[in-house]
Amino acid sequence: MRKTRPLPSRVLRVYVCLLPLAALATFYLLVADRFTAASVRDLGHARFGLPFAWVQQDLSRYEPTSFPVTMSFQWQRAWHDPIVTSYDAVAGIADVLLVGAVLTAGGYLALPVLRALRRPGSGSSSVEA
């Protein structure tokens, strides 16, 4: 008989294994995030990152013709004139941990559904002779 680990230990192990994927997803959420500024003053404090804003940029160098304006995360374009960017490491780590928890929960919720679909005779793809 196969000995299985207790459920909390298995969940924690899966969670830790999914943290690198959560870090990639958090980076994607940072890049995909948009900031809406209602005035020139707002451009000086553009905050990015989902679910918690963990990157702040000073985008006041840009002069949009009308407000409100939606801006995306800006990459550093010039070494001689960088975009002032600050990072909140605690919020960034919290984002990774939260995204990891969502991925783990999603996996554990989807697993029974996938197992049920793979059972012989339960899917519509089975061919009867």
N, C-alpha and C positions, 0 to 999 in steps of 0.2 A: 504494500500500500504506500502510495506516495505521500510524503509529508508536505503540507502546504504552510506557507507563512501566514501569520495573522493578517487580516485585512488592512489595518492601519499601516503595518510595515510594508505591505505590497504597494499601497497607494503612495506612501512617502517615497518609495524607491522609483516608481513610475514618475512621480512629480519631479524628483531630482534629475532623472534621465531626460525629461522634457524641458528642463530649464534652458539648454542651449537653443532649442527651437523657439522658446518663449522670448529669448533675447533677440533673435532674428525678427520675430513678429513685432516686438516692441520697437525695433529700429524701423521696420516698415511703417508702423503706425506713426512714428515721428515724421518720416518723410511724406507720408500721405496726408498728414494733418494740415489744416488751413486756419489762418488767423484773419478775422475781420476787424479792420480798424475803422472807427467812426471819425477820427480826426488825425492830424499830423502828430499830435502828442501821443496817440495810441501806438503809432508806428515805432516809437522808441522803446516799447515794452511788448514786443510780439512774443507770445508764449506758445510753444509747440510741445506735442507729446500727448498720447492717449493711453490710458484713461486719465493720468495725472500729467499736467504740463511740467516738464522737467528741463526744457531748454528755453532760454530767453534770448532774443536777438534784438539789436537796435537797428531797425529798418528805416530810420528817419532820413537816411540818405536818398531814398526813393521819393519822388514827388509826384504822386498820382494826381490826375486832373480832376477827379471827383471822389467824393466819399459817400457811403462807405465803400471800402475797397477790401478785397480778399487777397491775402498774400500767402504764398507757400513758403516752406522752409527754404532758406537760402544757403547754398554751399559757399565756402570761401573761394572767391574768384581771383583775388590778387594778393600776393604776399605783402606788397607795399601799402595796401589800403584794405586791411581785413574788416570783415563785418564783426562788430563787437558781439560776442556770444558768451553766455554764461550757462553753466550746467548745475542742476540740483541733483547730486548723486543719490540722495535718499529717495527722492521722488522717482528717479530712474530705476533704482533697484526695486522700489515698491511696484512700479509698472511691470517689471520682469516677473516678479513673484506673483502678481495678480493675473497676468496673462498665462503664466504657467499653471496656476490653479484652474483657470477657465479651460485650458487645453486638457488637463488631467480629468476634470469633471466631464468635459465633452467626450473624451475617450471612454470613460467608464459608463457613460449613458448610451453611447453609440454601440459599444461592444455587444450587449445582448441583442440589439436589433440586427447587427451584422451576423451574429451567430444564428439567429432564427432564420435569416434569409439564406444561409448556406446549408441548412439542414436538408437532407434528401427528401424530396416529395413536398417541400413547403414552398418552393418557387415555381413560377410559371414556365421556367426554362427546362423542366424535366420532360423527357420524351418517353411516352408509353408505347410498348410494343404490342 
